Amino acid sequence: MKYLIAALLALGTMSAGAHAQDSAPVAQITVLGEVHDNPAHHLVQEEWVARIEPAALVFEMLSPEQVKAAQGIDRHDGEALQAAFDWNASGWPDFEMYAPIFAAAPDARLYGAALPKDTVRAAIAKGASAVFGPDAAKFGLGPIDGLELAQRVGEQNTAHCGMLPSSMLPGMVEAQRLRDAHFAQVALQALDDTGGPVVVITGDGHARKDWGIPAMIHAARPDVTVFSLGQLEDGATTDPNLDTPPFDQVLTSPAPTGRGNPCEVFR
C-alpha cells in the first residue's frame, strides 16, 4: 500500500500527458522503460498495458523458468504470482509495484527474458557476440565505434558509482549489449508466436532507441514497428552527451522518497 500511495502522489506531479494518454501508441512492439524502484513508473506501465491490450508481455525481471512456474495462476492474484516467481529472492523491488501490470493484461502470454548469471558473466569475459552465437551480427552485435564505447563506458562507470576498476567497464558494456540483444530476440519471438502486439517491461537503459532493445529489433527485423517510452526522474538525464533523450516519448516524475544512497551497496 505504501508504494501505491507514493505512486499516486508522484503521478499528481508528473509532466503533462504522462498518464492521460488518449490512446496507446500503435506499434507491433512497445518497450516501456522504468527506473526499477519508482512506483509511479509502474503505474504508467499498467495504464499503457491496459490500453495496448498486448497479446504478449515480456519481462526483463523474469526467467523462462519463473514464467513456467506461474502458468495457470490468476493474474489478479498478486500473492500467488509473487510466490510462484519466488520474487522475494530475485533482488528486484517490491512485487506490489509490478503486480498491477500483470493484472492489466490477464490473458497476455508471458515471456521471461532474464539470462542466467553465468551467461552474463561470460559476455563480460568473452564479449556479447561470442556468447550470443551465430545470430550476433543479425542483432547488431558487431564492433562499436570508439565514441559509442566511450559513452557507454562512462554510463557504466556512473551506474556503478565509480567503484569498479576501469578495466572491467568494457566488459560491463558487453553484458548490457548481450542482454539488449536477448531481450530483442525474445520480443520478436513473442511477436511471431502471438501476432502481437507485444509489450516489453524493462529498465530505461534497455529501452533506448539508439542502442537498446529497439535498435536491436530494427537491426534484426527492420520491418517490425517499435515504440519506446523512457521514464525519467526530475533532474535526471540518460545521457549528458545527448540534447534529446533517446526515446520516442519521455515522461518524468519525482524520485521516490526514502530511496537513500544507491551507491552504498558498492562501499
C-alpha positions in Angstrom: 0.0 0.0 0.0 2.8 2.4 0.8 4.1 2.1 -2.8 0.6 2.7 -4.2 0.2 5.9 -2.2 3.7 7.1 -3.2 2.9 6.4 -6.8 -0.4 8.3 -6.8 1.3 11.3 -5.2 4.0 11.2 -7.8 1.6 10.9 -10.7 0.0 14.1 -9.5 3.2 16.0 -10.3 4.1 14.2 -13.4 4.8 16.1 -16.6 1.7 16.8 -18.7 0.4 13.9 -20.7 2.3 11.4 -18.6 -0.6 9.1 -17.8 -3.5 10.8 -19.5 -2.8 9.3 -22.9 -5.9 9.4 -25.2 -4.7 6.2 -26.8 -1.7 4.0 -26.7 0.9 4.2 -29.5 0.3 1.9 -32.4 3.3 -0.4 -32.8 3.9 -4.1 -33.0 6.3 -4.0 -30.1 6.2 -1.3 -27.4 9.1 -1.0 -25.0 8.1 0.6 -21.7 11.1 1.8 -19.7 11.3 2.4 -16.0 13.5 3.3 -13.1 13.0 0.0 -11.3 12.2 1.3 -7.8 9.9 4.2 -8.9 6.3 3.2 -8.2 4.9 6.0 -10.4 6.7 4.4 -13.4 4.9 1.2 -12.8 1.5 2.8 -12.7 2.2 4.4 -16.1 3.2 0.9 -17.4 0.0 -0.5 -16.0 -2.1 2.1 -17.8 -0.3 1.7 -21.1 -0.6 -2.1 -20.9 -4.3 -1.8 -20.3 -4.7 0.5 -23.3 -2.5 -1.6 -25.6 -4.1 -4.9 -24.6 -1.0 -6.9 -25.7 -1.1 -10.5 -26.8 2.3 -10.9 -25.1 4.2 -9.4 -22.1 7.9 -9.7 -22.0 9.6 -9.0 -18.6 13.3 -8.3 -18.1 12.8 -9.4 -14.5 11.6 -12.9 -15.1 13.3 -16.0 -16.4 11.6 -18.6 -18.6 11.6 -21.0 -15.6 9.8 -18.4 -13.4 7.1 -17.9 -16.1 6.6 -21.6 -16.4 6.2 -21.9 -12.6 3.3 -19.3 -12.7 1.3 -20.9 -15.5 -2.4 -21.1 -14.7 -2.3 -18.6 -11.9 -4.9 -15.9 -11.9 -3.1 -12.6 -12.9 -5.2 -10.8 -10.4 -3.8 -12.9 -7.5 -0.6 -10.9 -6.8 0.3 -13.0 -3.8 0.2 -16.3 -5.7 2.2 -14.8 -8.6 4.8 -13.4 -6.2 5.2 -16.9 -4.6 5.3 -18.7 -7.9 8.0 -16.4 -9.2 9.9 -16.6 -5.9 10.1 -12.9 -6.4 11.4 -12.1 -2.9 14.6 -14.0 -3.7 15.1 -12.2 -7.0 16.6 -8.9 -5.9 14.0 -6.8 -7.7 12.0 -4.1 -5.9 8.7 -4.9 -4.1 6.3 -7.0 -6.2 3.5 -4.8 -5.1 4.7 -2.3 -7.8 4.7 -4.9 -10.6 1.6 -6.8 -9.8 -0.9 -4.4 -11.4 1.0 -4.7 -14.7 0.2 -8.5 -14.8 -3.4 -7.8 -13.9 -3.7 -5.2 -16.7 -3.3 -7.9 -19.3 -4.7 -11.1 -17.7 -4.8 -13.1 -21.0 -1.4 -12.0 -22.4 1.2 -14.7 -22.9 4.1 -14.1 -20.5 7.7 -14.3 -21.6 10.7 -14.2 -19.3 13.8 -12.6 -20.8 16.3 -12.8 -17.9 19.5 -14.5 -18.8 21.4 -16.9 -16.4 24.1 -15.0 -14.4 26.8 -17.3 -15.8 25.8 -16.3 -19.3 26.1 -12.6 -18.5 29.4 -13.2 -16.8 30.6 -15.0 -19.9 29.8 -11.9 -22.0 31.9 -9.8 -19.7 34.8 -12.0 -20.3 34.4 -13.0 -23.9 32.2 -10.3 -25.4 28.5 -10.2 -26.3 29.0 -11.5 -29.9 30.8 -14.6 -28.8 28.2 -15.6 -26.2 25.1 -14.7 -28.3 26.0 -17.1 -31.0 25.6 -17.2 -34.8 22.8 -14.5 -35.0 25.0 -12.0 -33.3 25.6 -9.9 -36.4 22.0 -10.0 -37.3 21.1 -8.3 -34.0 23.8 -5.6 -34.4 26.4 -7.2 -32.0 29.4 -6.3 -34.2 32.2 -3.9 -33.0 31.1 -0.5 -31.9 32.9 2.7 -32.7 35.1 4.5 -30.2 32.8 7.3 -29.4 29.9 5.0 -28.5 32.1 2.8 -26.5 33.4 5.8 -24.6 29.9 7.0 -23.9 28.8 3.5 -22.8 31.8 3.0 -20.6 31.1 6.4 -18.9 27.5 5.3 -18.3 28.6 2.0 -16.7 31.1 3.9 -14.5 28.3 6.2 -13.3 25.9 3.3 -12.8 28.4 1.6 -10.6 29.2 4.8 -8.7 32.8 4.8 -9.9 33.6 1.8 -7.8 34.6 -0.6 -10.5 38.2 -0.9 -11.9 38.3 0.8 -15.3 39.4 -2.5 -16.8 36.1 -4.0 -16.0 33.9 -1.4 -17.6 34.1 -2.5 -21.3 33.0 -6.0 -20.1 30.0 -4.5 -18.4 29.1 -2.8 -21.7 29.3 -6.2 -23.4 27.0 -7.6 -20.8 24.5 -4.8 -21.4 24.7 -5.4 -25.1 24.1 -9.1 -24.7 21.0 -8.5 -22.6 19.7 -5.9 -25.1 20.0 -8.4 -28.0 18.5 -11.2 -26.0 15.5 -9.1 -24.9 15.0 -8.1 -28.5 15.2 -11.7 -29.6 12.6 -12.7 -27.0 10.3 -9.8 -28.0 10.5 -10.9 -31.7 9.7 -14.5 -30.7 6.7 -13.3 -28.8 5.5 -11.3 -31.8 5.9 -14.4 -34.1 4.2 -16.6 -31.6 1.2 -14.4 -30.9 0.9 -12.0 -33.7 1.3 -9.1 -31.3 1.1 -6.5 -30.1 3.9 -7.1 -27.6 4.9 -5.0 -24.6 8.3 -5.2 -23.0 8.8 -4.2 -19.4 12.4 -3.1 -18.8 14.8 -0.5 -17.4 15.3 2.8 -19.2 18.8 1.8 -20.3 17.4 -1.2 -22.3 14.6 0.9 -23.7 16.9 3.4 -25.5 16.2 3.5 -29.2 19.8 4.4 -30.2 21.5 1.3 -28.9 19.0 -0.6 -26.7 16.2 -3.1 -27.5 14.6 -1.0 -30.2 17.9 -0.7 -32.1 18.5 -4.5 -31.9 15.0 -5.2 -33.1 15.5 -2.8 -36.0 18.8 -4.5 -36.9 17.3 -7.9 -37.0 13.8 -7.1 -38.4 13.6 -3.6 -39.8 10.0 -4.3 -40.9 8.8 -4.5 -37.3 7.4 -1.3 -35.8 8.7 -0.4 -32.3 7.7 2.4 -29.9 10.0 3.2 -27.0 8.9 5.0 -23.8 11.5 6.4 -21.4 10.6 7.3 -17.9 13.0 9.6 -16.2 13.1 11.4 -12.8 13.1 15.1 -12.3 16.5 16.5 -12.9 17.8 13.2 -14.3 19.1 12.5 -17.8 20.0 9.3 -19.5 23.0 10.7 -21.4 24.6 14.1 -20.9 26.1 13.8 -24.5 22.6 14.0 -26.0 20.3 17.0 -26.2 17.2 14.8 -26.7 16.7 11.7 -24.6 16.8 8.6 -26.9 13.2 7.5 -26.8 10.1 8.0 -28.9 8.4 9.6 -25.8 9.7 10.7 -22.4 7.8 11.1 -19.2 9.2 12.4 -16.0 8.2 12.0 -12.3 9.8 12.7 -9.0 12.2 10.3 -7.5 10.6 8.2 -4.7 11.2 9.5 -1.2 13.3 7.5 1.2 15.4 5.8 -1.5 18.7 6.5 0.2 22.1 6.5 -1.5 22.2 3.7 -4.1 26.0 3.8 -4.1 26.1 2.4 -0.5 25.8 -1.1 -2.0 29.3 -0.6 -3.6 31.0 0.6 -0.4 
